[in-house]
Amino acid sequence: MITPAKINTFTFFKLPSCWWCGVRVKTITPETCTTRVKHRWFNQNPFKSMYFAVQAMAAELTTGALVMSYIKESNAKVSMLVANNEATFTKKATGQITFTSNDGLAIKEAIEKTVATGEGQTVWMEATGINADGIQVSKFKFEWTVKRKD
């Protein structure tokens, strides 16, 4: 099973910019993954809020951890790749931002289907960023593609 500690260790070695910017997985369940990142000097933009790319890293990791979890569970060789993404920013991101995706079961179904058929699958997954006051600061959508490797 993939745990937050294992994913955070993975980011240290394989996604160091994500780790150094402070993005951390806090929880992962079969349905949901949550990441957090705090606005700091290191990850800010010139407007004294969190740089959009840092938000994108946190949001992508929220969905990507769910993808990795189900690939591991399948015991099959499956490739994963973001084909498209969309983002909406509704408020300056300052303080601690929590990103949540609830699309675990959708990616599970796609991975099961690609393992069974060998055909590539695509799934749009969403991650929403909420500040400490409970206000949405951004919303990201990622189109993940998964395909069984032969």
N, C-alpha and C positions, 0 to 999 in steps of 0.2 A: 504494500500500500504506500502511496505517496503521502508524505506528511509535510506540513509547513517547513519544518527544519530541513528536510531533504531538498525541498525546492529552493529554499534560501541558500543552502550550500551550493546547489547547482548554479544559482545566479552568480555567486561569488567567483566561481571558476569559469563559467561559460557565457555569462552576461554581465561582465564586471561593471559596465556603465550603469546598468540597472541597480546593482548592489550599491555602488558608491553614491548614487543619487538618493538612496534611502528607501527604495521600494522593497517591501517585505510582505510575504504571504502570511496572513494571520490565521485563516481557517480554510479548510477544504473538506467538503462532504461530497457524496455522490451527485448532489444537485447544485451545490453552491460553492463558490470560492470567493474569498475576501482578501484584498491586499490593502496596505496602508502606506502612505508616504507623507512626510511632513515638509512643509515649505521651509526651506533654509536658504542661506546665502548661496550654497553650492548649487542649488537647482532652481534658482530664480531667474526671471527675465528682467529687462530694464524697467519694467513697470511695477516692480516689487510684489509680484505674484509668481506662482509656480509656472515654469516654462512648460509650454504645451506638450513638448516631446516627453517630459517626465511623466505627465499625466497619461500620455499614450503608452509608455512603458508599463505603468502600473495597471492600466486597463487591459492591455494585451496579455500581461502575465496572469491576470484574473481569469481570462478565458483560456489561455494557453495551458495553464496548469490543469484545467479540467480535461483538455484534449490529451495531454501527456498521461494523466491518470488512467483514462480509459484505454489508451494504447497499451500501457503497461498491463492493465487488467486483461486485455485480449490475448496476450502471449503471442501476438503475431507481429511481423515486421510491417509497420504502417508509417508512411511519410505524412508529414503535416506541414502546411504552409498557409500563410495569410495571402489571399488573392486580392482582396479589396478591404478598405476600411472607410468609415465615415465618422465624423466627430462634430459635436455641437458643444459650444462653450456658452454657459448662461450666467456665470458669475466669476469674479476673480477668485482664483484658488489660493487661499492663504491658510495657515494653520495646518492641522492634520486633515488629510483627505482620505476617505475610505472608498475603495472601488469594490463593487459587488457584481458578480454574474450569477444568474440563476438558471443557466442553460445547460447544465450538466447532462440531463437526460436526453436532450436533443443531439448532443455530440456522441453520446453513447450509442444511440440508434444508428447514426451515420457510420460509426466505426464498425459496429456489428454488421451493417450492410456491406461495407467495403471488404471486410474480412470474408464474408460469405460469398460474395459475387465477384470480387476482384475489380469491380468498377469503382472509379473515383466518386467521391461524394462531396457536396459542399453544404455548409451550414453557416447561417448568420448567427453570431452570438453577440450579446449586448453586455456592456459593463457601464455602470452608472457611478459617478463620483459624487460623494456627499461630504460636505464640510462638518466641522464639529457642532455647528448649530442645526444640523439636519437639513441644510439647504443644498439642492443639487447644483454643482458647479460645472459638470460636464457629463456628456453621454457619448460613448463610443460604440460602434458596431464593427465587428470584424467578420469577414467572410472566410472561414477556415475551409481548406480543402484537405481531404484525407484520402489516401489510396494505399491499398495493400501492395507491398513490394514483393516481387517473386524472386 
